[in-house]
Amino acid sequence: MAFAKRFENLFRLLLPSPFAIALLLSLLSFFLYWIYGDGPLGDRLLNSANHWQKGLWNPPLLVFMVQMMLILVLGHILALAKPVANFINFLLTLSKDPAASTALIAFFTLVLAFLNWGLALVFGAVMARKAAENFSAKKQAFNYGLLGAAGYAGLMVWHGGISGSAPIKVAENGHLASLSQGHIPSLPERIAWSETIFSSMNLWASLLLLILVPAFFYSIAGRVPKKLELVKPPQVLPNLERATGAEKIDRSPLFGRIIGALILVVAILQIFGSEGLQFLNPNFINLSLLGFALIFHGSLYSFADALDDAIRGASGILLQFPLYFGIMGLMRDGGLIEGLSTYFGENASAFSFPLWTFLSAGIINIFVPSGGGQWAIQGPVILETAQLLGIPYGKAIMAMAYGDQLTNMLQPFWALPLLGITGLKARRIVPYTLALMGLGGLIFLSLLIIF
C-alpha cells in the first residue's frame, strides 16, 4: 500500500492537466514538423501555421466535436433522470465493498464499450460517480481515482467493438477504393466484420479483457490508498411550484414524454433504412438519448435543470478538441503520420508488421486521439503493406485498432467527459490506467503473435 500511495503521489506532482498536455503536444507537433516535415525548412516554417489552422477549423471535425459533446451532455442528462439513477444504483447493490464495486464498474463499462464507446464513456463515468456517492453517504473509505479508472476502462476495447471506426469503415461498400484512390490494385470491395470485429483473434482479445480487467481492478483495490471523501449527488430541483399560463407546458410531465416518444420514432426509422448495424452512429445515438431523456425526465423543467448540471461536464473538451484537430492537421498535411507508418512498413516482415502497426498506432494516438482520423491517414499504408507481405487485411486493421485503443489509457483526452462528470483530476486516474495499459499490451501483443 505504501508503494501504491507513493506511485499515486508521484503522478499528482508530475502530470499536468489535460489542457496543459494538449498545449504541450501542440508545441511538440510544431517542433517535429519543423524537423521532419515535407519540403525545405523555410517552407516548413511558413506552412506550419497554415496546416495547424486548417486542422483547427476543419468543418467535418468541428461537426464531430459537437456530436461528441452532445453524447456527453445528453447521456449525463439521461443519467440524472430518476429511473436511470435507480437502475445504476440497483447494479451497484450487486457489490458490497469498494473492491467489488470497482470490478463491477469495469465489467459493465467493457460490455457497453463493445457495443458503443460513447454510451460506455458516459455510463462508466456516471456509475463511478454513483458508487462514490454511495460510499460517501455510508462514510466508507474508498479510492475515487480507482473507481474513475474502472469507468474509463471501456476505451481500451472500443475500437475492437461494433462502433470501432476502422472496422465499420472497411465494411462499407466502396470505402477501400475511395481510401486508396485507386493506387492499391486488387483490393476487395469490402472487409466483413467476420474478418475484424468477429474474428477469432478479436473475440479472444475481448473475452480476455472482459475477464482480466475486472479481476485486475478487484485485485489492486485492497492495496491502493483509501480515504473518506465527500461526494454529493447533484441536486435536481423538484417541480413543486404551481404552474400558471404558459409555464404549464414546461412543467407538464406529459408534454416532454410525448415529444420524447416522437423523437424516438424518428430515430427508429433510421434502423430500417440502414444496412446491418451501420445506424449506430453519433447522430442516431444523440437522437435516441434526447428521446429517452425527455421521456424519463417527463417535464421540460426537470430536463432543463439537469442540462445545467450536465453542461459543465462538457466544458473541458470545447477547447481541447480543436487543439487536437490542429495537431492532426500538422501531422497529416506535413506527412509525419504517413512517414512514420511508411517507415514501419518498409522495415517490417510478415511476422513483425502487425507488431509495428500496433506500435505506430499507439504512438500516433497520443497526438491524434481520434480513431476515424487515424484510420483515414494510416489506413492506405496499412492496406498496401499488408497486400505486399501477404498479411490478412483484417489482422492488419485490428493491429492498428489495438494500438489506438491501448494508448487511450495514457492519453487523457477521452477521459475529459469522465473527469467532468466525476469531478476527478486526470492525475488521480492515470496511475491505474497506465497499469491497465501494461496488462492490455501483453494481451494484444500475445494475440498478434499467436494468430
C-alpha positions as CSV (number, residue, x, y, z in Angstrom):
1,M,0.0,0.0,0.0
2,A,2.9,2.4,0.7
3,F,4.3,1.8,-2.8
4,A,0.8,2.5,-4.3
5,K,0.5,5.7,-2.4
6,R,3.9,6.9,-3.5
7,F,3.1,6.0,-7.1
8,E,-0.2,7.9,-7.0
9,N,1.5,10.9,-5.3
10,L,4.2,10.9,-8.0
11,F,1.6,11.4,-10.7
12,R,-0.1,14.1,-8.8
13,L,3.2,16.0,-8.8
14,L,4.4,15.3,-12.4
15,L,1.2,15.0,-14.5
16,P,-0.2,18.3,-15.7
17,S,-3.8,19.0,-16.6
18,P,-5.3,17.6,-19.8
19,F,-5.4,21.1,-21.2
20,A,-1.7,21.7,-20.4
21,I,-1.0,18.3,-22.1
22,A,-2.9,19.4,-25.2
23,L,-0.9,22.6,-25.4
24,L,2.5,20.8,-24.8
25,L,1.6,18.3,-27.5
26,S,0.8,21.1,-29.9
27,L,4.2,22.7,-29.3
28,L,5.9,19.3,-29.8
29,S,4.0,18.8,-33.1
30,F,5.2,22.1,-34.4
31,F,8.8,21.1,-33.4
32,L,8.5,17.7,-35.1
33,Y,7.1,19.2,-38.2
34,W,9.9,21.7,-38.5
35,I,12.4,18.9,-38.2
36,Y,10.8,16.0,-40.1
37,G,8.0,17.5,-42.3
38,D,7.9,17.6,-46.0
39,G,9.7,20.2,-48.1
40,P,12.6,22.7,-47.4
41,L,13.0,24.1,-43.9
42,G,11.9,27.6,-44.9
43,D,8.6,26.2,-46.4
44,R,8.0,24.1,-43.3
45,L,8.3,27.2,-41.0
46,L,5.9,29.1,-43.2
47,N,3.4,26.2,-43.8
48,S,3.2,25.0,-40.2
49,A,0.8,27.7,-39.1
50,N,-1.4,27.1,-42.1
51,H,-1.5,23.3,-41.6
52,W,-2.3,23.9,-37.9
53,Q,-5.2,26.3,-38.6
54,K,-6.5,24.1,-41.4
55,G,-6.9,21.3,-38.9
56,L,-8.1,23.6,-36.1
57,W,-11.2,24.8,-38.0
58,N,-11.8,21.7,-40.1
59,P,-15.6,21.7,-40.7
60,P,-16.2,17.9,-40.6
61,L,-14.1,17.7,-37.4
62,L,-16.0,20.5,-35.8
63,V,-19.2,18.7,-36.5
64,F,-17.7,15.6,-34.9
65,M,-16.8,17.7,-31.9
66,V,-20.4,18.9,-31.4
67,Q,-21.6,15.3,-31.8
68,M,-19.3,14.1,-29.1
69,M,-20.3,16.9,-26.8
70,L,-23.9,16.1,-27.3
71,I,-23.3,12.4,-26.5
72,L,-21.7,13.5,-23.2
73,V,-24.4,16.1,-22.3
74,L,-27.4,14.1,-23.3
75,G,-26.0,10.9,-21.7
76,H,-25.4,12.8,-18.5
77,I,-29.0,14.3,-18.6
78,L,-30.4,10.8,-19.0
79,A,-28.3,9.5,-16.1
80,L,-29.7,12.2,-13.9
81,A,-33.3,11.0,-14.6
82,K,-34.7,9.1,-11.6
83,P,-35.4,5.8,-13.4
84,V,-31.8,5.6,-14.7
85,A,-30.3,6.6,-11.4
86,N,-32.3,3.9,-9.7
87,F,-31.1,1.3,-12.3
88,I,-27.5,2.2,-11.8
89,N,-28.0,2.1,-8.0
90,F,-29.5,-1.4,-8.4
91,L,-26.5,-2.6,-10.4
92,L,-24.2,-1.2,-7.6
93,T,-26.2,-3.2,-5.0
94,L,-24.7,-6.3,-6.6
95,S,-21.4,-5.4,-4.9
96,K,-20.9,-5.0,-1.2
97,D,-17.5,-3.2,-0.9
98,P,-15.3,-0.8,-2.9
99,A,-13.2,-3.7,-4.5
100,A,-16.3,-5.4,-5.8
101,S,-17.8,-2.2,-7.0
102,T,-14.7,-1.3,-8.9
103,A,-14.7,-4.6,-10.7
104,L,-18.4,-4.3,-11.4
105,I,-18.0,-0.9,-12.9
106,A,-15.2,-2.1,-15.1
107,F,-17.2,-5.1,-16.3
108,F,-20.3,-3.2,-17.3
109,T,-18.2,-0.4,-18.9
110,L,-16.3,-3.0,-21.1
111,V,-19.6,-4.7,-22.1
112,L,-21.2,-1.5,-23.2
113,A,-18.0,-0.2,-24.9
114,F,-18.0,-3.3,-27.2
115,L,-21.5,-2.1,-28.3
116,N,-20.9,1.7,-28.3
117,W,-18.0,3.6,-27.0
118,G,-19.9,6.9,-26.4
119,L,-22.6,5.3,-24.2
120,A,-19.9,3.4,-22.3
121,L,-17.9,6.5,-21.6
122,V,-20.9,8.3,-20.1
123,F,-22.3,5.2,-18.3
124,G,-19.0,4.3,-16.8
125,A,-18.5,7.8,-15.5
126,V,-22.0,8.0,-14.0
127,M,-21.6,4.6,-12.4
128,A,-18.3,5.6,-10.9
129,R,-19.9,8.8,-9.6
130,K,-22.9,6.9,-8.1
131,A,-20.6,4.4,-6.4
132,A,-18.6,7.3,-4.8
133,E,-21.8,9.0,-3.7
134,N,-23.0,5.8,-2.0
135,F,-19.7,5.2,-0.2
136,S,-19.5,8.8,0.8
137,A,-23.0,8.6,2.3
138,K,-22.1,5.5,4.2
139,K,-18.8,7.2,5.4
140,Q,-16.8,4.3,4.0
141,A,-13.3,4.8,2.8
142,F,-12.7,4.3,-0.9
143,N,-10.3,5.3,-3.7
144,Y,-12.2,7.6,-6.1
145,G,-9.4,7.6,-8.7
146,L,-9.6,3.8,-9.0
147,L,-13.4,3.9,-9.4
148,G,-12.8,6.6,-12.2
149,A,-10.2,4.4,-13.9
150,A,-12.7,1.5,-13.9
151,G,-15.3,3.7,-15.5
152,Y,-12.8,4.7,-18.2
153,A,-11.6,1.1,-19.0
154,G,-14.0,0.7,-21.9
155,L,-11.8,2.9,-24.0
156,M,-9.4,0.0,-24.2
157,V,-11.9,-2.2,-26.0
158,W,-13.9,0.2,-28.1
159,H,-12.0,0.0,-31.4
160,G,-12.5,-3.7,-31.5
161,G,-16.2,-3.4,-30.9
162,I,-19.1,-2.7,-33.3
163,S,-18.6,1.1,-33.0
164,G,-14.9,0.9,-33.9
165,S,-14.1,3.4,-36.7
166,A,-11.8,1.3,-38.8
167,P,-13.8,-2.0,-38.8
168,I,-17.0,0.0,-39.6
169,K,-15.5,1.9,-42.5
170,V,-13.8,-1.0,-44.2
171,A,-17.1,-2.9,-44.1
172,E,-18.8,-0.2,-46.2
173,N,-19.0,-0.9,-49.9
174,G,-16.5,1.2,-51.9
175,H,-14.7,2.6,-48.9
176,L,-11.4,0.8,-49.6
177,A,-11.3,2.0,-53.2
178,S,-12.1,5.6,-52.0
179,L,-9.4,5.4,-49.3
180,S,-6.7,4.1,-51.6
181,Q,-7.8,6.4,-54.5
182,G,-7.0,3.6,-57.0
183,H,-3.3,3.3,-56.0
184,I,-3.6,-0.1,-54.4
185,P,-4.7,-2.8,-57.0
186,S,-6.9,-5.8,-56.3
187,L,-8.4,-4.5,-53.1
188,P,-11.7,-6.2,-52.1
189,E,-14.9,-4.3,-52.3
190,R,-15.2,-4.5,-48.5
191,I,-13.8,-6.3,-45.5
192,A,-16.6,-8.0,-43.5
193,W,-16.9,-7.9,-39.7
194,S,-16.2,-11.6,-39.6
195,E,-12.5,-10.7,-40.5
196,T,-12.2,-7.9,-38.0
197,I,-14.6,-7.5,-35.1
198,F,-15.8,-11.1,-35.0
199,S,-12.5,-12.7,-36.0
200,S,-11.1,-15.4,-33.6
201,M,-8.3,-13.1,-32.6
202,N,-10.6,-10.2,-31.6
203,L,-13.1,-12.3,-29.9
204,W,-10.3,-13.8,-27.7
205,A,-9.0,-10.3,-27.1
206,S,-12.4,-9.1,-26.0
207,L,-13.1,-12.1,-23.8
208,L,-9.7,-11.9,-22.1
209,L,-10.2,-8.2,-21.4
210,L,-13.7,-8.8,-20.0
211,I,-12.3,-11.4,-17.6
212,L,-8.9,-10.0,-16.7
213,V,-9.6,-6.2,-16.4
214,P,-12.3,-6.6,-13.7
215,A,-10.0,-9.1,-11.9
216,F,-7.2,-6.6,-12.2
217,F,-9.2,-3.9,-10.5
218,Y,-10.5,-6.2,-7.8
219,S,-7.0,-7.4,-7.0
220,I,-5.4,-4.0,-6.6
221,A,-8.4,-2.4,-4.8
222,G,-7.2,-3.8,-1.5
223,R,-3.7,-2.4,-2.0
224,V,-4.3,1.2,-3.1
225,P,-4.7,4.1,-0.6
226,K,-8.3,4.8,0.5
227,K,-9.9,7.7,2.3
228,L,-13.2,9.2,3.2
229,E,-14.3,11.6,0.5
230,L,-17.4,13.9,0.3
231,V,-19.2,13.3,-3.0
232,K,-22.7,14.6,-3.0
233,P,-25.3,13.8,-5.6
234,P,-26.3,16.7,-8.0
235,Q,-29.4,18.5,-6.9
236,V,-32.2,18.4,-9.5
237,L,-34.9,20.8,-8.4
238,P,-38.3,19.3,-7.9
239,N,-41.3,20.5,-9.9
240,L,-43.2,21.8,-6.8
241,E,-44.4,25.3,-7.9
242,R,-47.9,25.7,-9.2
243,A,-47.7,26.3,-12.9
244,T,-49.7,29.1,-14.4
245,G,-50.2,30.1,-18.0
246,A,-47.5,29.0,-20.5
247,E,-45.5,27.6,-17.6
248,K,-47.8,24.5,-17.7
249,I,-46.0,23.4,-20.9
250,D,-42.6,23.4,-19.2
251,R,-43.8,21.7,-16.1
252,S,-46.2,19.2,-17.7
253,P,-44.9,15.6,-17.1
254,L,-46.9,14.5,-20.2
255,F,-45.7,17.0,-22.8
256,G,-42.0,16.1,-22.5
257,R,-42.8,12.4,-22.8
258,I,-44.9,12.9,-25.9
259,I,-42.1,14.8,-27.6
260,G,-39.5,12.3,-26.5
261,A,-41.6,9.4,-27.9
262,L,-41.9,11.2,-31.3
263,I,-38.2,11.7,-31.4
264,L,-37.6,8.0,-30.7
265,V,-39.9,7.1,-33.6
266,V,-37.8,9.2,-35.9
267,A,-34.6,7.5,-34.5
268,I,-36.1,4.0,-35.0
269,L,-36.9,4.8,-38.7
270,Q,-33.2,5.2,-39.3
271,I,-32.7,1.5,-38.4
272,F,-34.9,0.3,-41.3
273,G,-33.0,2.5,-43.8
274,S,-29.5,1.2,-42.9
275,E,-27.5,-1.9,-43.6
276,G,-26.7,-4.1,-40.6
277,L,-25.6,-2.1,-37.6
278,Q,-24.5,1.0,-39.5
279,F,-27.3,3.0,-38.0
280,L,-25.2,3.0,-34.7
281,N,-23.6,6.4,-35.4
282,P,-23.3,9.5,-33.3
283,N,-26.4,11.1,-34.8
284,F,-28.6,8.1,-34.0
285,I,-27.2,7.9,-30.5
286,N,-27.8,11.5,-29.8
287,L,-31.3,11.4,-31.2
288,S,-32.1,8.3,-29.0
289,L,-30.5,9.9,-25.9
290,L,-32.6,13.0,-26.4
291,G,-35.8,11.0,-26.8
292,F,-35.1,8.8,-23.7
293,A,-34.0,11.8,-21.6
294,L,-37.3,13.6,-22.3
295,I,-39.3,10.5,-21.6
296,F,-37.6,9.7,-18.3
297,H,-37.5,13.3,-17.1
298,G,-41.1,14.0,-18.1
299,S,-41.2,17.7,-17.7
300,L,-39.1,20.1,-19.7
301,Y,-38.4,21.9,-16.4
302,S,-36.7,18.8,-15.0
303,F,-34.8,18.3,-18.3
304,A,-33.5,21.8,-18.4
305,D,-32.4,21.7,-14.8
306,A,-30.4,18.5,-15.4
307,L,-28.9,20.2,-18.5
308,D,-27.5,23.0,-16.3
309,D,-25.6,20.3,-14.3
310,A,-24.6,18.2,-17.3
311,I,-23.2,21.0,-19.5
312,R,-20.4,21.6,-17.1
313,G,-19.0,18.2,-17.8
314,A,-18.5,19.1,-21.5
315,S,-16.7,22.4,-20.9
316,G,-13.2,20.7,-20.9
317,I,-13.4,19.4,-24.4
318,L,-14.8,22.5,-26.0
319,L,-11.2,24.0,-26.5
320,Q,-9.2,20.8,-26.4
321,F,-11.0,19.2,-29.4
322,P,-9.8,21.9,-31.8
323,L,-6.3,21.8,-30.4
324,Y,-6.0,18.1,-31.3
325,F,-7.6,18.9,-34.7
326,G,-4.7,21.3,-35.2
327,I,-2.2,18.7,-34.2
328,M,-3.9,16.3,-36.7
329,G,-3.6,18.9,-39.4
330,L,0.2,19.4,-38.8
331,M,0.9,15.7,-38.7
332,R,-1.3,14.8,-41.6
333,D,-0.6,17.6,-44.1
334,G,3.0,17.7,-43.1
335,G,3.4,14.0,-43.9
336,L,4.5,13.0,-40.4
337,I,1.9,10.2,-39.8
338,E,2.4,8.8,-43.3
339,G,6.2,8.9,-42.9
340,L,6.0,7.0,-39.6
341,S,3.7,4.4,-41.0
342,T,5.8,4.0,-44.1
343,Y,9.0,3.6,-42.1
344,F,7.5,0.8,-40.0
345,G,6.0,-0.8,-43.2
346,E,9.3,-0.7,-45.1
347,N,11.3,-2.2,-42.2
348,A,8.8,-5.0,-41.4
349,S,8.4,-8.6,-42.3
350,A,5.2,-10.7,-42.5
351,F,5.7,-11.6,-38.8
352,S,6.7,-8.2,-37.5
353,F,4.4,-5.9,-39.5
354,P,1.3,-6.3,-37.2
355,L,3.5,-5.6,-34.2
356,W,5.0,-2.5,-35.9
357,T,1.5,-1.4,-36.9
358,F,0.3,-1.8,-33.3
359,L,3.3,0.2,-32.0
360,S,2.9,3.0,-34.6
361,A,-0.8,3.3,-34.0
362,G,-0.2,3.7,-30.3
363,I,2.3,6.5,-30.9
364,I,0.1,8.3,-33.3
365,N,-2.9,8.1,-31.0
366,I,-1.0,10.2,-28.5
367,F,-1.1,13.1,-31.0
368,V,-4.3,12.2,-32.8
369,P,-6.8,10.8,-30.3
370,S,-9.4,10.1,-33.0
371,G,-9.8,6.5,-34.4
372,G,-11.6,7.7,-37.5
373,G,-9.0,10.4,-38.3
374,Q,-6.1,8.0,-37.6
375,W,-7.6,5.3,-40.0
376,A,-8.0,7.9,-42.7
377,I,-4.3,8.7,-42.6
378,Q,-2.7,5.4,-41.6
379,G,-5.1,3.1,-43.5
380,P,-3.7,3.3,-47.0
381,V,-0.2,2.4,-45.8
382,I,-1.5,-0.5,-43.7
383,L,-3.6,-1.9,-46.6
384,E,-0.7,-1.6,-49.2
385,T,1.9,-3.2,-46.9
386,A,-0.5,-6.0,-45.8
387,Q,-1.1,-6.8,-49.5
388,L,2.6,-6.8,-50.3
389,L,3.5,-9.0,-47.4
390,G,0.5,-11.4,-47.8
391,I,-0.9,-10.5,-44.3
392,P,-4.7,-10.8,-43.9
393,Y,-6.3,-7.3,-44.1
394,G,-8.4,-8.0,-41.1
395,K,-5.4,-8.7,-38.9
396,A,-3.5,-5.6,-40.0
397,I,-6.6,-3.4,-39.4
398,M,-7.1,-4.8,-35.9
399,A,-3.4,-4.3,-35.1
400,M,-4.0,-0.6,-35.7
401,A,-7.2,-0.7,-33.7
402,Y,-5.4,-2.3,-30.7
403,G,-2.6,0.2,-30.7
404,D,-5.1,3.1,-31.0
405,Q,-7.3,1.9,-28.1
406,L,-4.4,0.8,-25.8
407,T,-2.8,4.3,-25.5
408,N,-6.1,5.8,-24.6
409,M,-5.0,4.7,-21.1
410,L,-2.1,7.1,-21.4
411,Q,-3.7,9.9,-23.4
412,P,-6.3,11.6,-21.1
413,F,-8.2,13.4,-23.8
414,W,-11.1,10.9,-23.9
415,A,-11.2,10.9,-20.1
416,L,-12.4,14.5,-20.2
417,P,-16.2,13.6,-20.1
418,L,-15.5,11.2,-17.2
419,L,-13.5,13.9,-15.3
420,G,-16.3,16.4,-15.9
421,I,-19.0,14.0,-14.5
422,T,-17.0,12.7,-11.6
423,G,-15.1,15.9,-10.7
424,L,-11.8,13.9,-10.6
425,K,-8.5,15.2,-11.9
426,A,-6.6,13.2,-14.6
427,R,-3.7,12.6,-12.3
428,R,-5.9,10.6,-10.0
429,I,-6.9,8.0,-12.6
430,V,-3.7,7.8,-14.8
431,P,-1.6,5.7,-12.3
432,Y,-4.2,3.0,-12.6
433,T,-5.0,3.3,-16.3
434,L,-1.2,3.1,-17.0
435,A,-1.1,-0.2,-15.1
436,L,-4.1,-1.3,-17.1
437,M,-2.3,-0.3,-20.3
438,G,0.5,-2.7,-19.4
439,L,-2.0,-5.6,-19.0
440,G,-3.7,-4.7,-22.3
441,G,-0.4,-4.5,-24.1
442,L,0.5,-8.0,-23.0
443,I,-2.9,-9.3,-24.2
444,F,-2.8,-7.6,-27.6
445,L,0.9,-8.4,-28.4
446,S,0.4,-12.1,-27.4
447,L,-2.6,-12.5,-29.7
448,L,-1.0,-10.7,-32.6
449,I,1.9,-13.2,-32.3
450,I,-0.3,-16.3,-31.8
451,F,-2.8,-15.5,-34.6
